[in-house]
Amino acid sequence: MRPTEIYLVRHGLAGEADPAREDRLRPLTRPGRQRTRAVAKRLVALDLTCDALLSSPLLRARQTAELLQRAGLCKRVQESDVLAPGGDFEAWLRWLQRWRGGSGHHRLALVGHMPALAGWAEMLLFGQAQQRLVLKKAGVLGLTLPARGSPVGRCTLFLLSAPKYLLE
């Protein structure tokens, strides 16, 4: 089995939270769509394509994932409740194990939210969440997972970038 690359992508800039509107339905702003589209095009220009793209079911994350898909990062988007705020890291690890098992897949993108994405990255890197990593909106974090065994505490960070550095 080959090592797996995982790209954690935070959703783009969304509208302000409004107590009168359900948070799940908060969309990307126009600047959020523009910047996310530019990041997506840059990632594809860097020859990044993924075997799968999982997205939180919240609107802003789905819109981000769809922009990545349209740019050519992946053929389709799959929603996953584990990527919603408060999602279950252990459930995602079980899904990952099934996905990696014998499929030949080796590149995965996840679109979600802070602080969960950074916490998951820290779990994969250090074995525990330390609340130190920050992922900017439309930012990307790349990890290499070991070819075998649990990835928890055994991954390597190869990319952590705010959108502005990808676009310069």
Beta strands, then each sheet from edge to edge (+ up, - down):
strand 1: 4-10
strand 2: 52-55
strand 3: 77-79
strand 4: 107-112
strand 5: 140-145
strand 6: 156-161
sheet 1: 3+ 2+ 4+ 1+ 5- 6+
end
